[in-house]
Amino acid sequence: MFAPLQSNIGKKIIENFNIDTQKVDSILLYTPKKGIDYKSTAALKIANNLGFPQSIMSVFFIAPPVIRNWVYNYIAKNRYTWYGKKEACMIPTPELQSKFLS
């Protein structure tokens, strides 16, 4: 399930885990047993659960987080230059909307 950090539930998660949004401005992954992961660790754990071929990305767990996060930040900084930016946000289908916490 997903929740925008700006939503009410996103704000509650940030408050509950005392997350400094000035330092962490990226993807957050919450799992009940592991707590909060962010940046490259969150992205790789998500990719690992998406199945093949995305799960192959989990091989990058061998790299130290400082290197993985540098790569993550580099990609995040340049993604619009490489892939472009849409003029409008996608309107989610009811199926996709059901995956968002409200």
C-alpha positions as CSV (number, residue, x, y, z in Angstrom):
1,M,0.0,0.0,0.0
2,F,1.1,3.6,-0.6
3,A,0.6,6.9,1.1
4,P,1.9,10.3,0.1
5,L,4.0,11.8,2.8
6,Q,1.9,15.0,2.6
7,S,-1.3,13.0,3.4
8,N,-2.8,12.7,6.9
9,I,-1.6,9.2,7.3
10,G,1.8,10.1,5.8
11,K,2.1,12.9,8.4
12,K,1.2,10.5,11.2
13,I,3.9,8.0,10.0
14,I,6.5,10.8,9.9
15,E,5.4,12.0,13.4
16,N,5.2,8.4,14.9
17,F,8.7,7.5,13.7
18,N,10.2,11.0,14.3
19,I,11.4,11.4,10.8
20,D,13.2,14.6,9.9
21,T,11.8,15.4,6.5
22,Q,14.6,18.0,6.0
23,K,17.1,15.1,6.0
24,V,14.9,12.4,4.4
25,D,13.0,13.5,1.4
26,S,12.7,10.3,-0.5
27,I,10.8,7.0,-0.6
28,L,10.1,5.4,2.8
29,L,9.2,1.8,3.3
30,Y,7.5,0.6,6.5
31,T,7.4,-3.0,7.4
32,P,6.0,-4.0,10.8
33,K,9.0,-6.2,11.7
34,K,11.8,-4.0,10.3
35,G,10.4,-0.5,10.8
36,I,11.4,2.2,8.4
37,D,13.8,2.0,5.5
38,Y,14.5,4.8,3.0
39,K,16.3,5.7,-0.2
40,S,18.2,2.8,-1.8
41,T,17.3,0.2,0.8
42,A,13.6,0.9,0.5
43,A,13.8,0.9,-3.4
44,L,15.7,-2.4,-3.4
45,K,13.4,-4.1,-1.0
46,I,10.4,-3.0,-3.0
47,A,12.1,-4.2,-6.3
48,N,12.9,-7.6,-4.6
49,N,9.1,-8.1,-3.9
50,L,8.1,-7.2,-7.5
51,G,9.3,-10.5,-8.9
52,F,11.5,-11.2,-11.9
53,P,13.2,-9.2,-13.5
54,Q,13.0,-6.4,-11.0
55,S,14.1,-8.7,-8.1
56,I,17.5,-9.0,-9.8
57,M,18.2,-5.5,-8.5
58,S,18.6,-7.0,-5.0
59,V,22.2,-7.9,-6.0
60,F,23.0,-4.3,-5.3
61,F,22.6,-5.0,-1.5
62,I,26.2,-6.1,-1.6
63,A,27.2,-2.4,-2.0
64,P,27.5,-0.4,1.2
65,P,24.5,2.0,1.8
66,V,26.6,5.1,1.4
67,I,27.4,4.1,-2.2
68,R,23.9,2.9,-3.0
69,N,22.4,6.1,-1.6
70,W,24.9,8.2,-3.7
71,V,23.7,6.4,-6.8
72,Y,20.0,6.7,-5.7
73,N,20.5,10.5,-5.2
74,Y,22.2,10.9,-8.6
75,I,19.4,9.1,-10.3
76,A,16.7,11.1,-8.4
77,K,18.5,14.4,-9.3
78,N,18.7,13.6,-13.0
79,R,15.5,11.5,-13.6
80,Y,13.5,14.3,-15.3
81,T,16.4,15.2,-17.6
82,W,16.8,11.6,-18.7
83,Y,13.1,10.5,-18.8
84,G,11.2,13.8,-19.1
85,K,8.4,15.2,-17.0
86,K,4.7,15.0,-17.6
87,E,2.6,18.1,-17.7
88,A,-0.2,16.6,-15.6
89,C,-0.4,13.8,-12.9
90,M,-1.9,10.5,-13.8
91,I,-5.4,9.9,-12.5
92,P,-5.2,6.5,-10.8
93,T,-7.6,3.8,-11.8
94,P,-10.0,2.5,-9.1
95,E,-7.7,-0.6,-8.8
96,L,-4.6,1.5,-8.3
97,Q,-6.5,3.9,-6.0
98,S,-7.3,0.9,-3.7
99,K,-3.6,0.5,-3.0
100,F,-3.3,3.9,-1.4
101,L,-3.9,4.5,2.3
102,S,-6.2,7.4,3.0
